[in-house]
Amino acid sequence: MRNVEHLLERFMFASRWLLAPFYIGLVLAIGILLFKFVKEFFGLIPLLLNGDSGNVMVGVLTLVDVALVANLLLIIVFAGYENFVSKINTGDSEDRPDWMGHVSFSDLKIKVIGSIVAISGIELLKAFVNVEAYTTEQLAWKVGLHMAFVVSGVLFAVMDRLSAKHH
């Protein structure tokens, strides 16, 4: 019976590798975002030459938005892989981020919600820069959703703080 239990435990422990394709897919998604970033960047040049500063501002905010999403994906890939699959061996590379290997699942949740709030804030700023393109109702929904993200982020942080005190 002990052998069956040991075999079952090894099987369940090895099942963590089923997550690796998810992280590979997220890395490929970063490549897709790079393509979108380059496309948006080159789309700014005609706007700049026409002197359309409002649309240039919206375009630059879109670039920031895409970069934040790519950063979020990279954090999820590194932290998720290291927390749930295996440690990433980078040797003695000086390029290894300081936070890599030190982001717990709780830290990852906070980073994700913080990134979502930042991305939502960029989207809201883009809407206000181009305010004439939106109705009052659309702007109200955008502000309401952003505030829901902010409140959720604060509640996540408070819950983590409270649970850390009890441990």
Buried (B, 14 or more C-beta within 10 A) or exposed (E): EEEEEEEEEEEEEEEEEEBEEBBEEBEEBBEEBEEBBEEBBEEBEEBEEEEBEEBBBBBBBBBBBBBBBBBBBBBBBBBBBBBBBEEEEEEEEEEEEEEBBEBEEBBBBBBBBBBBBBBBBBBBBBBEBBEEEBEEEEBEEBBEEBEEBBEEBEEBBEEBEEEEEEE
